């Protein structure tokens, strides 16, 4: 088992370091690695306001006088038009996985399907990531299937289908982050006094070329003032986009503690690659995986057993999201880990969440959690924890 895992470790490390940069006729050929991705900068020396004026002048020179062709001029805000003909005024937060995140005073933070967006007029300087070419910071104009990035003295034109992602080219770090926190409390009094509290937090940092996610899931429970549950899990994953569908993960990690599964501390970390299998208007499905290691310290162990273990491992992750309708989404996250017998041989962590949108920033979430380990470590008294642990969490989720 260890030989197989170590072989997978070497094979994945070699494959993750291989990258191919394609070239286009309008750009100078480059053999840079993914880490040295080409960035076509604006070298004109013009200010952001001058570039905006230039974009508006170009637009006016092409505009005809028909009423149906008139459109708003970006002044201190971005504009987005959907295929239904409606214009929305606000701030573009970014495009990721085919979803355009847009913040407006009228509708709040909203996610448009990129396929449903017909026009974009940005006031902000956006950094556009074009598949297999380069990244381009500038003022963005989108109309139908044509995308133009306007810089000081140059402009670049692409097809909408070749755009992988884009995000504000902002110096404010806050603009790259988004978050959602969900909490649930169950309190009972009477024949039995019971208090259950659980929390789930998701943090994301996204720009045109990468995505960082930090997830926390924790639970505390007491019955008649006696603790019955105490577990916490923190996951981290950093992805770098190579193409629209292919990405690699320089680092993923997890910290886990569960008093009633005899795990004092458990740290796992690794690297891998991933691919988006489905990316449609309503559904996305991605698969990723790679070699890792697991280091575990137990609360207690039987006599002559080691209090800690260090083992190689191989992780596989599945992420699935689909929209049932305009207000209800389902997300499915599954992480499977193969390791050696000392660390349990096989374990998985699975979450299924039904998100019910009440407002643009408030949801009611119902989450099912299933944690499983094939061979839990026996405690010093000879008791072996159960293999499976189930939770149902119902609470309010706030996005910000």
C-alpha positions in Angstrom: 0.0 0.0 0.0 2.8 2.4 0.9 4.6 1.7 -2.3 1.5 2.4 -4.4 0.9 5.7 -2.6 4.5 6.9 -2.9 4.4 6.0 -6.6 1.3 8.1 -7.1 3.0 10.9 -5.2 6.0 10.9 -7.6 3.8 10.7 -10.7 1.5 13.6 -9.7 4.4 15.8 -8.7 6.0 15.3 -12.1 2.7 15.9 -14.0 1.9 19.0 -12.0 5.1 20.7 -13.1 4.4 20.2 -16.8 2.7 23.2 -18.5 2.2 24.3 -22.1 1.6 27.9 -23.2 -0.1 28.3 -26.6 0.6 31.4 -28.7 -1.6 33.6 -31.0 -0.8 35.6 -34.0 -1.4 38.9 -32.3 1.0 38.2 -29.5 4.6 37.4 -29.2 5.3 33.7 -28.6 6.2 32.8 -25.1 7.4 29.7 -23.3 6.8 31.0 -19.8 5.5 28.6 -17.1 2.2 29.0 -15.4 3.7 30.9 -12.6 5.2 33.3 -15.1 2.0 33.8 -17.1 2.2 36.6 -19.6 0.6 39.9 -18.5 0.0 42.4 -21.2 0.3 45.7 -19.3 -0.6 49.2 -20.3 2.7 51.0 -21.0 1.2 54.3 -22.2 1.5 56.1 -18.9 -2.1 57.3 -19.1 -4.1 57.5 -15.9 -7.2 55.3 -15.3 -9.5 58.3 -15.9 -7.8 59.0 -19.3 -8.3 55.4 -20.3 -12.0 55.6 -19.4 -12.3 58.8 -21.5 -10.7 57.0 -24.4 -13.1 54.1 -24.1 -16.1 56.4 -24.1 -14.8 58.3 -27.1 -14.3 55.0 -29.0 -17.8 54.0 -28.1 -19.4 57.3 -29.2 -17.7 57.2 -32.5 -19.3 53.8 -33.3 -22.8 54.6 -31.9 -25.6 55.2 -34.3 -28.6 57.4 -33.4 -31.3 54.7 -33.1 -33.0 54.8 -29.7 -32.7 51.0 -29.3 -28.9 51.2 -29.7 -28.4 53.9 -27.0 -26.8 52.7 -23.7 -25.6 54.2 -20.4 -22.1 55.7 -20.1 -20.1 54.3 -17.1 -19.7 57.1 -14.6 -18.4 55.9 -11.2 -20.0 52.5 -11.7 -20.1 49.4 -13.9 -23.1 48.5 -16.1 -24.3 45.0 -17.1 -27.1 44.2 -19.6 -28.8 40.8 -19.7 -30.4 39.1 -22.7 -33.8 40.2 -21.4 -32.8 43.8 -22.2 -32.4 45.0 -18.6 -29.5 47.2 -17.6 -28.0 46.9 -14.0 -25.9 49.6 -12.4 -23.4 48.7 -9.7 -20.0 47.1 -9.2 -18.5 44.0 -10.9 -17.0 41.7 -8.3 -15.6 39.2 -10.8 -16.3 36.3 -13.2 -15.5 32.7 -11.9 -16.8 29.4 -13.2 -19.2 31.0 -15.6 -20.8 33.1 -12.9 -20.6 36.9 -13.0 -20.9 38.4 -9.4 -22.4 41.8 -9.4 -23.1 44.1 -6.4 -25.9 46.7 -6.8 -27.7 48.9 -4.3 -31.0 47.8 -5.7 -30.6 44.0 -5.9 -27.6 43.5 -3.6 -24.9 40.9 -4.3 -26.2 38.9 -7.3 -24.8 36.1 -9.5 -25.5 36.2 -13.2 -24.9 33.3 -15.6 -22.3 34.6 -18.0 -24.3 33.1 -20.9 -27.2 35.4 -19.9 -25.0 38.6 -20.0 -25.3 40.5 -23.3 -23.3 43.6 -22.6 -20.8 44.9 -20.0 -19.4 48.4 -19.6 -16.9 48.6 -16.9 -15.9 51.7 -15.0 -13.3 49.8 -13.0 -10.0 48.5 -14.5 -10.6 44.8 -14.8 -7.9 42.1 -15.3 -9.1 39.7 -17.9 -7.7 36.1 -18.1 -8.0 34.8 -21.7 -7.6 31.1 -22.2 -4.1 30.0 -23.4 -3.1 33.6 -24.1 -2.4 36.0 -21.3 -4.0 38.4 -18.8 -5.0 41.9 -19.8 -5.8 44.8 -17.4 -7.9 47.5 -18.8 -11.4 48.9 -19.4 -13.8 46.2 -20.5 -16.5 46.3 -23.1 -18.6 43.3 -24.0 -21.3 43.1 -26.6 -22.8 39.9 -27.7 -19.9 37.5 -28.3 -17.2 40.2 -28.7 -15.0 41.4 -25.8 -12.7 44.4 -26.0 -10.0 45.4 -23.4 -9.0 49.0 -23.8 -5.7 50.3 -22.5 -4.0 53.6 -22.9 -2.9 53.4 -26.6 -4.0 49.8 -27.5 -7.1 47.7 -27.4 -7.4 43.9 -27.6 -10.4 42.0 -28.9 -11.4 38.4 -28.0 -14.3 36.1 -28.2 -16.5 35.7 -25.1 -16.1 32.0 -25.1 -12.3 32.4 -24.6 -12.7 34.4 -21.4 -11.8 32.2 -18.4 -12.3 34.8 -15.6 -11.9 38.4 -14.7 -11.7 40.5 -11.6 -11.2 44.2 -10.5 -7.6 45.2 -10.9 -7.8 46.8 -7.4 -5.1 47.6 -4.9 -7.6 47.0 -2.1 -7.2 43.4 -0.9 -10.8 43.5 0.5 -12.2 43.5 -3.0 -10.8 40.0 -3.7 -12.6 38.4 -0.7 -16.1 37.1 -0.1 -17.6 35.1 2.8 -20.6 33.2 4.1 -21.3 32.2 7.7 -24.0 29.9 8.8 -25.0 29.1 12.4 -27.6 26.9 14.0 -28.6 26.4 17.7 -30.9 23.8 19.2 -31.8 24.3 22.9 -34.1 22.1 24.9 -35.2 22.2 28.5 -37.5 19.9 30.5 -36.8 16.2 31.2 -33.4 16.7 29.5 -31.4 19.9 29.2 -29.6 19.9 25.9 -27.8 22.5 23.9 -26.4 22.0 20.4 -24.4 24.6 18.5 -22.9 24.3 15.1 -21.2 26.8 12.7 -20.1 26.7 9.1 -17.9 29.5 7.6 -16.7 29.8 4.0 -14.0 32.3 2.9 -13.0 32.8 -0.7 -10.3 34.9 -2.3 -10.5 35.0 -6.1 -8.7 36.9 -8.8 -8.3 36.4 -12.5 -5.8 33.6 -12.2 -6.3 31.8 -8.9 -8.8 30.9 -6.2 -8.2 30.4 -2.4 -10.9 28.8 -0.2 -11.0 28.4 3.6 -13.8 26.4 5.2 -14.6 25.8 8.8 -17.1 23.4 10.3 -17.5 23.0 14.0 -20.0 21.5 16.6 -20.4 21.8 20.4 -23.1 19.9 22.3 -24.0 19.3 25.9 -26.7 17.2 27.6 -27.5 17.9 31.3 -24.4 20.0 31.4 -22.2 17.0 30.2 -20.4 17.5 27.0 -21.4 15.1 24.2 -19.8 16.5 21.1 -16.7 18.7 20.4 -15.3 18.6 16.9 -13.8 21.2 14.5 -12.5 21.0 10.9 -10.6 23.6 8.8 -10.0 23.0 5.1 -7.8 25.1 2.9 -7.4 24.8 -0.9 -5.5 27.0 -3.4 -6.1 26.6 -7.1 -4.3 28.1 -10.1 -6.2 28.2 -13.4 -4.3 26.8 -16.4 -7.2 26.8 -18.8 -11.0 27.3 -18.5 -11.4 23.7 -17.3 -8.0 22.6 -16.0 -6.4 23.8 -12.8 -3.7 22.6 -10.5 -3.5 22.9 -6.7 -0.1 23.8 -5.3 -1.4 23.2 -1.8 -4.5 21.8 0.0 -4.6 21.1 3.7 -6.9 20.1 6.6 -6.8 20.5 10.3 -9.2 18.3 12.3 -9.9 17.5 15.9 -12.7 15.3 17.4 -12.6 14.5 21.1 -15.1 11.7 20.7 -13.4 10.0 17.8 -10.1 9.9 19.8 -8.4 12.5 17.6 -6.6 15.2 19.5 -5.0 16.7 16.4 -4.9 15.7 12.7 -3.1 17.5 10.0 -3.1 16.6 6.3 -1.5 18.4 3.4 -0.8 17.7 -0.3 -0.9 18.9 -3.9 -2.8 17.9 -7.0 -4.6 18.7 -10.2 -8.2 19.1 -11.2 -10.6 19.4 -14.1 -14.1 20.9 -14.5 -16.2 18.1 -16.1 -19.4 20.1 -16.4 -19.8 23.9 -16.6 -23.3 24.8 -17.8 -25.8 27.5 -17.1 -27.1 25.9 -14.0 -24.6 23.1 -13.1 -20.9 22.8 -12.4 -19.0 19.6 -11.6 -15.3 19.4 -10.8 -12.9 16.6 -9.8 -9.5 17.0 -8.3 -7.0 14.9 -6.4 -3.3 14.3 -5.6 -0.8 12.9 -3.1 -0.7 14.0 0.5 0.4 13.0 4.0 -1.5 12.7 7.3 -0.1 13.3 10.8 -2.3 12.3 13.7 -2.0 12.6 17.5 -4.6 10.6 19.5 -6.0 11.4 22.9 -5.3 7.9 24.3 -4.2 4.6 22.8 -4.1 1.0 24.0 -0.9 -0.3 25.6 2.1 -0.7 23.2 0.5 1.5 20.5 2.0 4.7 19.2 0.4 7.9 20.4 0.9 9.5 16.9 1.2 8.3 13.3 2.6 9.7 10.1 1.3 8.2 6.8 1.4 8.9 3.1 -2.1 9.3 1.5 -3.9 10.1 -1.7 -6.9 12.5 -1.7 -9.8 12.7 -4.2 -12.3 15.6 -4.1 -15.6 16.1 -5.9 -17.5 19.4 -6.0 -21.0 19.7 -7.5 -23.3 22.7 -7.6 -26.7 23.1 -9.3 -29.5 25.6 -9.3 -33.0 24.0 -8.9 -34.6 27.4 -9.5 -33.9 31.1 -8.9 -33.9 30.8 -5.1 -32.8 27.2 -4.3 -29.3 25.7 -4.9 -27.8 22.4 -4.0 -24.1 22.0 -3.3 -22.3 18.7 -2.8 -18.7 18.4 -1.5 -17.0 15.0 -1.1 -13.4 14.3 0.0 -12.0 10.8 0.1 -8.7 9.8 1.5 -6.7 6.6 1.1 -3.9 6.0 3.5 -2.3 3.1 5.4 -3.8 1.0 8.2 -2.2 3.0 11.0 -4.2 6.1 9.9 -7.5 4.3 9.3 -6.9 3.0 5.7 -10.0 4.9 4.2 -12.0 7.9 5.3 -14.3 10.4 3.8 -16.0 13.8 4.6 -19.2 14.6 2.8 -21.5 17.7 2.9 -24.8 18.2 1.1 -26.3 21.6 1.4 -29.7 22.9 0.3 -29.5 26.7 0.1 -32.8 28.6 0.2 -32.4 32.3 -0.7 -34.5 34.7 1.4 -32.8 37.9 0.3 -29.6 38.8 -1.7 -27.6 38.3 1.5 -29.6 35.9 3.7 -30.2 32.2 3.2 -31.8 29.3 5.1 -29.4 26.4 4.8 -30.0 22.7 5.5 -26.8 20.7 5.5 -26.2 17.0 5.9 -22.7 15.8 7.1 -21.4 12.3 6.9 -17.9 11.5 8.3 -16.5 8.0 8.0 -13.3 6.2 8.9 -12.8 2.5 8.3 -10.5 1.7 11.2 -10.9 4.2 14.1 -8.1 4.2 16.7 -9.0 2.4 19.9 -8.9 4.3 23.2 -6.8 3.2 26.2 -9.9 1.6 27.7 -10.3 -0.7 24.6 -13.3 1.1 23.2 -13.3 1.7 19.5 -15.2 4.8 18.2 -17.9 4.3 15.7 -17.0 4.4 12.0 -19.7 6.8 10.9 -20.8 10.2 12.3 -23.9 12.0 10.9 -25.1 15.5 11.4 -28.1 17.6 10.2 -27.6 21.3 10.4 -30.4 23.9 9.9 -29.5 27.5 10.2 -29.3 31.0 8.7 -26.5 31.9 6.4 -25.3 35.4 5.9 -23.2 36.4 2.8 -20.9 39.4 2.9 
